[in-house]
Amino acid sequence: MNIVILTGAGISAESGLATFRASDGLWEEHRIEDVATPQAFRRNPVLVHEFYNQRRAKARLARPNAAHQALARLGADPRHRVTLVTQNVDDLHERGGSTGVIHMHGGLETGLCAACGHRWEAPAIMGPYDRCPACARQATRPDIVWFGEIPYHMEEIAAALEQADLFAAVGTSGNVYPAAGFVELAAAAGARTVELNLDASARTSVFDEARRGPATQVVPQWVDELVG
Ligand code: OAD
């Protein structure tokens, strides 16, 4: 079976990483427009780097949980072709054993040169005055897709959605497009759709099935059903 899975911040919540839209979520401490737009970065690159440096430090201390591990188990099942797309910028899927993860919103573990496009392994602390290892210009930015920018790997994701027999969204509130629209693309391609989330999302009504609960419980159960 061709399975496409979209994950969001909820899958990493039980690893101790804050989600974005909960009452204690990240954007309340930091207004979104102060950190996650190209304009914010132009206005205050030091603040934006600091925000992501903190998130990188937290992500490095976090450990993958049973939900990340269950999805890796599903990905390793030879009976299925699994495309794992994440909106998360942490690397907990990889550390949980998944390979080929598509990071549509970028990642904390690479730096990106805004001048030449070169990417490199991120040090713990990055700043706007770091020089690009390739072109030596001082144009280092986090390798994160900000609001107003185009997510990465969209063609590959669209191709996988067109082939999908089953689409699952895990731990995402369904507020941010284009990811929030993947359920319709998969359904239009004939896929069955299932949402695995702690509570109702903005898109719940569009899914064929919704399973409620913490990711560390509902995801391993769902994977057991598919893997047997
Ligand atoms: P949100 O914070 O918007 O949503 C997280 C979802 O996870 C919510 O629906 C929660 O109910 C659910 N949730 C919380 N804890 C959970 C748990 N233990 N098990 C299962 N579900 C749980 O995060 P995203 O939907 O991922 O973009 O946000 C999408 C994008 O918005 C992010 O990638 C980020 C942000 O702006 C960028 O940084 C570009």
Residues whose N, C-alpha, C, O or C-beta is under 5 A from the ligand:
A	BS01	OAD	G8 A9 G10 A13 E14 T19 F20 R21 A22 Q87 N88 H105 V145 W146 G171 T172 S173 G174 V176 L196 N197 L198 D199 S201 G213 P214 A215
